[in-house]
Structure formats: C-alpha cells, structure tokens
Amino acid sequence: MGVTGRFAARVGALPLLGLGVSTEYGAADAPGALDPLALRATWPKRASFLEVGVEVGKGLDRHALAWAAAGLPTTYHFLDINLDEPDDFDAAWLDGVRAITGLLRPAWMCGDAGLWHVGPRDRGSMLLLPPVLTASSASAMADGVRALRDATGLEVLPENPPGTVFVGDLHLLDFFARVAEEADTGLLVDVAHLLIYQRARGGSPFDGLDGLPMDRIVEVHVAGGVERVTPDGYAWIEDDHSPNVLAGTWALLERIVPRAPNLKAVVFECERNPAPALGAAFERLEGTLSGWAR
C-alpha cells in the first residue's frame, strides 16, 4: 500500500533528479578534490544534480555559485539546524536560508537530523551527534520538519545521521518512521550511516528494515567508509566519504532501491576525491540503479 494524502500529492510533484554528487563550502578547493562542473562536463549522468551542504554563516563557495549560475539542479543540505529545537528557527537564520535557496533554487531541503550543535549555534562548529531515539524526541523533530517546510515552502527530508554511540529505546529506523508519519514527510536514507548504526548494535545490516516506510524514501546517500579498531579492541566504521564503499553499504542500497517507489535522487558523497579514483564506484552505482527510473 502506497502513501496517501498530502505527502502523496507533494512527492508526485517532485522532480526525478537521478544520480548526483555532494559538496560543501571549500570542499572542491581541497587538493585533488572533485570538481562538480568538470565531472558533469565529462560524465553528465554522474552529476545530474549537486547536493550543496550549507552553513548559513558561511554561505556558498565559488563552486556552488557557479553551478547555480549555470541553472543546474540542486538540493539544499543543511549543516546547522537542530530540527528538534524551536529556538534554532530564529529570524536571522531563516532569512539566510531564504537568501541561499533563492540562489540555488533547490528541488528540496534535506540534512542529517541530529544535533549540529550543543548550546547556541556557533558558526563553523560542525558538530554532529545522533538524535535521542525516543518517541518524544521523534515528535519534537517532526515539529521541526513541519516548521521548516512551512517557512521555506520546500520539502524537508530528515536523514539518519552517523554515530558510534546511540541512546534511547527505539531502533533508529523505527525512530525515523515515526518522524516521517508525524511530519507527513519523505525521508533521506544514508545507507553508509545506516551500516554504521547496525554495526554499532552488533546486528545485520537489514535489522529493522521492514519497519521503514519505503514509499517515503525520496533520496538515498552512498559513501565510502573505513573499518577501524581502537587499541582496546573496539571496532567501528568511520564515515570518510572515500571511494571505498563497504560491502554492507552496497547490500543496503541494493535492497532499498527496488523497494522505494518514490525514490527521486541518489547522491554519491565523494567530494574530496579525484574523479579517476571514483570510476569503479560510479560503475557499480550505475549498474545498481539501471532501470530505476522505470
């Protein structure tokens, strides 16, 4: 059974963006980093759109501005809002968001739905912690999703963030299912982040997947990671956005894509890598996504 009501109408109006890449302020200026416009010129289907990571205090760098000036498709990925904190929705921040969306003209907004800061928002803090996985926290986050959607006129897709320690009595996927239902919203599922969570719990990559409303998945992220072990034997995965996409991440992508009827966009987060190093991962992505639009 598919989604019904207001979200069903709204998701039907969203564009099919295809396969894209991500960036954030200064990322493309790092030595050896990916140039999104150059990738699009050479491999247009690998850069069908650009997901722009935004801290309002920093604004947009020259690469994001050049992409926007060319009139190319974008999405807006927030890096500075705690959706469950009403005080974060201050007038100055919202004015900044509106100014940036006016330049980018994004198809929608999205972002890791966790804690980007503790205490007052501080420019460039870039802290990211997972949400507290409880029903009350999910309700507060749903309120924030609705508030941001109302303030911007854009769909707001909460994303499961990374983390090595999670607190609360809900499974991460049950938490986001609650957020989606209460906010009447779509979801962004980061399969690399999901593998990190599942590994931290000591379970299968697919644990809890049956409880996730697949028809609310609008966007999926894929990224490389590296498996690490501390000197005392604690094993964990670092979300390093390298070309090294782990087997569990591929398995989750291959499980979700054919089951997500409203999927509109897939992002390969690889912004600080040279294009030649990404070829094998892109080829596998293209193979996995073949037939997706049908």
C-alpha positions in Angstrom: 0.0 0.0 0.0 1.4 3.4 -1.0 1.4 6.7 0.8 -1.8 8.6 0.7 -3.0 12.2 1.4 -0.9 15.3 1.3 2.5 13.8 1.1 1.4 11.5 -1.8 0.4 14.6 -3.8 3.6 16.5 -2.9 6.0 13.7 -3.6 4.4 13.2 -7.0 5.3 16.8 -7.9 9.0 16.4 -7.0 11.4 16.1 -9.9 13.3 12.9 -10.7 16.9 14.1 -10.2 18.8 10.9 -10.8 22.4 10.4 -9.7 24.3 13.3 -8.2 27.3 14.3 -6.1 27.7 16.4 -3.0 29.7 19.4 -1.9 30.1 21.8 1.0 31.9 25.1 1.5 35.5 24.8 0.4 35.4 21.1 -0.4 36.2 21.4 -4.1 39.2 23.6 -3.3 41.0 20.8 -1.4 44.0 19.3 -3.1 42.8 16.6 -5.5 39.1 17.2 -4.8 36.3 16.6 -7.2 35.3 19.5 -9.4 31.5 19.0 -9.8 31.2 21.0 -13.1 34.1 19.2 -14.6 32.5 15.9 -13.7 29.2 16.9 -15.2 31.0 18.0 -18.4 32.7 14.6 -18.7 30.1 12.3 -17.2 26.8 14.2 -17.1 24.8 11.3 -15.8 27.1 11.0 -12.8 26.4 14.6 -11.8 22.8 15.1 -12.8 22.5 17.4 -9.7 24.6 18.8 -6.9 23.7 18.5 -3.3 25.0 21.6 -1.6 25.9 21.4 2.1 25.1 24.7 3.7 26.0 26.5 6.9 24.2 29.8 6.6 27.0 31.6 8.4 29.4 30.6 5.6 27.1 30.9 2.6 28.0 29.4 -0.7 31.5 29.0 -2.2 32.5 29.7 -5.8 31.8 26.2 -7.0 28.3 26.1 -5.7 27.6 29.6 -7.0 29.0 28.6 -10.5 26.7 25.5 -10.5 23.7 27.6 -9.6 24.6 30.4 -12.1 24.5 27.7 -14.8 20.9 26.9 -13.8 21.7 23.3 -12.9 19.6 21.2 -10.5 20.5 21.3 -6.8 19.3 20.2 -3.4 20.0 22.1 -0.1 21.6 20.0 2.6 21.6 21.9 6.0 24.6 21.6 8.3 23.5 23.9 11.1 20.0 23.2 12.4 18.7 21.0 15.2 15.2 20.3 14.0 14.0 19.4 17.5 15.0 22.8 19.0 12.4 25.6 18.3 15.0 28.3 19.3 17.1 27.3 16.2 14.4 28.7 13.9 15.4 32.3 14.6 14.5 35.0 12.1 18.1 35.8 11.1 18.8 32.1 10.3 15.6 31.7 8.3 16.3 34.9 6.3 19.7 33.4 5.5 18.2 30.2 4.4 15.7 32.0 2.1 18.5 34.0 0.5 20.5 30.9 -0.2 17.5 29.0 -1.6 16.8 31.9 -3.8 20.3 31.4 -5.4 20.3 27.6 -5.5 16.6 27.1 -6.4 16.8 23.6 -4.8 14.4 20.8 -5.5 14.1 20.3 -1.7 15.9 20.6 1.6 17.4 17.7 3.5 20.1 17.0 6.1 21.3 14.9 9.0 18.5 15.0 11.6 20.7 15.1 14.7 22.4 17.6 16.9 24.6 20.0 14.8 25.4 22.0 17.9 25.0 21.8 21.7 24.1 25.1 23.2 23.8 28.2 21.0 24.6 27.8 17.3 28.2 28.7 16.6 29.5 29.4 13.1 31.6 26.5 11.8 31.1 24.2 14.8 30.2 21.3 12.5 29.4 19.1 15.5 27.0 16.2 14.6 25.5 13.8 17.1 22.7 11.4 16.6 19.2 12.2 17.9 17.9 10.7 21.2 15.9 7.7 20.0 12.7 8.2 21.9 9.1 8.9 20.9 9.2 12.4 22.4 12.3 13.3 20.5 10.7 12.0 17.3 7.7 14.2 17.9 9.9 17.2 18.5 11.8 16.5 15.3 8.6 16.1 13.4 7.5 19.6 14.6 10.8 21.0 13.3 10.4 19.4 9.9 6.9 20.9 9.5 8.1 24.3 10.7 11.0 24.4 8.2 8.7 23.2 5.4 6.2 25.9 6.2 8.9 28.6 6.5 10.6 27.7 3.2 7.9 26.2 1.0 10.3 23.3 0.3 10.0 19.6 1.2 12.3 18.8 4.2 13.8 15.3 4.2 15.3 14.2 7.5 18.4 12.0 7.2 19.7 9.3 9.5 23.0 10.6 10.8 26.2 8.7 11.7 27.3 7.9 15.2 29.2 5.3 17.2 27.0 5.6 20.3 23.2 5.9 20.3 20.9 6.4 23.3 17.1 5.8 23.5 14.7 2.9 23.4 13.8 3.0 19.7 15.5 1.4 16.8 16.9 4.1 14.5 14.6 3.0 11.7 11.6 3.0 13.9 12.5 6.5 15.1 12.6 7.9 11.6 9.4 6.0 10.6 7.7 7.9 13.5 9.2 11.2 12.3 8.0 10.6 8.8 4.5 9.7 9.8 4.1 12.6 12.3 5.6 15.2 10.0 3.9 13.8 6.9 7.3 13.9 5.1 9.6 12.0 3.0 13.0 10.6 4.1 16.6 10.6 3.1 18.2 7.3 3.9 22.0 7.3 4.1 22.9 3.6 3.7 26.5 4.2 4.8 25.3 5.8 8.0 22.7 3.0 8.4 25.5 0.4 8.2 27.5 2.3 10.9 24.4 2.1 13.2 23.7 -1.5 12.5 27.4 -2.5 13.1 27.4 -0.5 16.4 24.4 -2.6 17.5 26.1 -5.8 16.5 23.3 -6.8 14.1 22.6 -7.4 10.5 22.6 -4.5 8.0 19.0 -5.3 7.4 17.7 -5.3 11.0 14.6 -3.2 11.3 14.4 -2.5 7.6 10.9 -4.0 7.4 9.6 -1.2 9.7 10.9 1.6 7.5 8.2 3.1 5.2 9.9 2.5 1.8 7.3 4.6 0.0 8.5 7.7 2.0 12.1 7.4 0.8 12.8 10.2 -1.6 16.6 10.3 -1.5 19.4 7.9 -0.7 23.1 8.6 0.1 26.0 6.3 -0.6 29.5 6.9 0.7 32.7 5.1 1.4 33.9 4.2 4.9 36.8 2.6 6.6 36.7 -0.1 9.4 38.7 0.8 12.4 39.6 -0.9 15.7 40.8 1.0 18.8 43.8 -0.3 20.7 41.5 -1.9 23.3 39.6 -3.8 20.6 36.5 -1.6 19.9 35.5 -1.9 16.2 33.8 0.9 14.4 33.3 2.4 11.0 34.5 5.9 10.1 32.3 7.7 7.5 35.2 9.0 5.5 33.4 9.7 2.1 36.2 7.8 0.3 35.7 5.7 -2.9 35.8 2.6 -0.6 32.1 1.7 -0.3 31.8 -1.2 2.1 30.0 -4.4 1.2 27.2 -3.8 3.7 26.6 -0.4 2.3 26.2 -1.8 -1.2 23.9 -4.5 0.1 21.6 -2.0 1.8 21.5 0.1 -1.4 20.6 -2.9 -3.5 17.9 -3.9 -1.0 16.3 -0.4 -0.8 16.3 0.9 -4.4 13.9 -1.5 -6.0 11.5 -1.2 -2.9 11.4 2.6 -2.9 8.7 3.7 -5.4 9.1 7.4 -4.7 12.9 7.5 -4.9 13.9 10.6 -6.8 17.6 11.1 -6.1 20.8 9.2 -5.2 23.9 11.0 -4.0 27.4 9.6 -4.1 29.2 11.6 -1.3 32.7 11.7 -2.6 33.6 15.4 -2.7 37.2 15.3 -1.6 38.4 12.7 -4.1 39.8 13.0 -7.6 37.4 11.9 -10.4 39.7 9.0 -11.7 39.6 7.3 -8.2 35.8 7.2 -8.3 35.3 5.3 -11.6 34.7 1.8 -10.1 32.3 3.0 -7.5 30.3 5.0 -10.1 30.2 2.0 -12.4 28.7 -0.1 -9.6 26.2 2.6 -8.8 25.1 2.8 -12.4 24.7 -0.9 -12.5 22.7 -0.9 -9.3 20.5 2.0 -10.5 19.9 0.7 -14.0 16.2 0.5 -14.6 15.5 2.7 -11.5 13.6 5.3 -13.5 11.3 2.6 -14.9 
